[in-house]
Structure formats: structure tokens, C-alpha cells
Amino acid sequence: MSEQNRPKVAEHPVAARQIARARAWGALIGFVLVYWLSRRAGLPFPESGGRALIGGLVCRLLAWAAVVAVWRQLIPAQIAAARREMAARQAGRGA
């Protein structure tokens, strides 16, 4: 598929929602996990909070990258399945 005709993940309605949800959960889980580990290690509140913010941002980025990678594989598969279904319908009508 040429670069111009290639579908974009951001334009897929389900993918866009799932990417946003994964980014939010990734940030939340990263923040809470890093904050908890920092406090458990005995770091003071300001340092724990700063590390938690950075951890949340890193986890948000990782979650985004993972979900986009998955959707880049799913969207062409969905297109191929829709084309096969359409071809099967047309073959059924023509027979």
C-alpha cells in the first residue's frame, strides 16, 4: 500500500479511543507505581512526586507505542477481512 493510501491509526474511531484509554491508564499506573516504590524506599514527598511524574510520562509513552504498534497491524487486517467479505457477497450474488 502506498504511503498516501495507507490508513492512519488516529483516524480509526475505535483505535483512537483505545489509544487514549491506554495512554491514560499507562500514566496512572506508572505514576502510582513509581510513587509507591519511591516512598517505600524512604524518599521524601517532593522527590517521590517528581519521580512519579516522570514515571507516569514514561509509562504513558510506552503504552502509546505498544497500542499504536498493535493497531498498525489490526487495521490492515480489518481492511483485508472487509474486502474478502465483500468479494464473497459479490460472488454469492453473481452465482
N, C-alpha and C positions, 0 to 999 in steps of 0.2 A: 504494500500500500504506500502510495506516495505521502510525503510529509504534509502536503496540503489537504489531502483527503482523509488523513488519519483522525479518528475521533479523539476528542480531548476528555480527559478524566473529569475536569472541572465542569464540563457541560452535561455530564451524565447525572440525572436527578438523584438517583439512589446513591451513586458513588460520592457525590458532593456532600450529602447528609452523613454518610458513614465516615468520610474523611474528617468532617468537622467533629463528629462524635468521638472518633479515635484520638484526635488531637486534644480534645478537652479531657478525656479520661487519662490519656498519657501524661498530660501536665499535672493533673490532680494526683495521680498515683505517684509520679516522680517527686512532686513536692512533699507529699506526706511521708513517703519512704525516706527521702533524704533528711527531712526534718527529724523524723523519729530516730534515724541512725545517728544524726549529729547530736541530738540531746542525750541519747543513750551513751555516746562517747564522752559526755561531760562538757561539751562546748557551751558557751554562753548563748543566750537567746539571740542577740543580733547576728552573731556569726552563723548560728544554726539557720536563722531565717534567710540570710544571704545565700548560703549553700543550698537551701531548699529551693529558692527561686531559680538558681542556676540549674539544679537538678530537674526541676519542673520544665524548664525550657528545653533542656537536652532530651528528656523523655518525650516531650511534645514533638520535637523534630524527628526522633526515631520512630514514633508512632505514625507520623505523617508519611515518612519514607516507606515504611512497611505496608501501609494501607494503599498508597499510590502504586507501589510495585504489584500488589495483588490485583488491583483494579485494572492496571495496564494489561494484565493477562486475561481478565474476565471479560472486558468489553469486546475485544475481537472475537472471543469465543461466543458471546451472546449474538454478535452480528452474524457469525457463521451459522449458528443454530437457527436464527430467524430466516436466513437465506435458504437453508435446507428445508425448513418447514414450508416456506413459500413455494419452493420448487416442487415439493411433494403435493401441495394443494393444487398447483397448476397441472401436474402430471395426472392427478386424480380426476380433474375436470375434463382434461383432454381425452381421456380414455373412454 
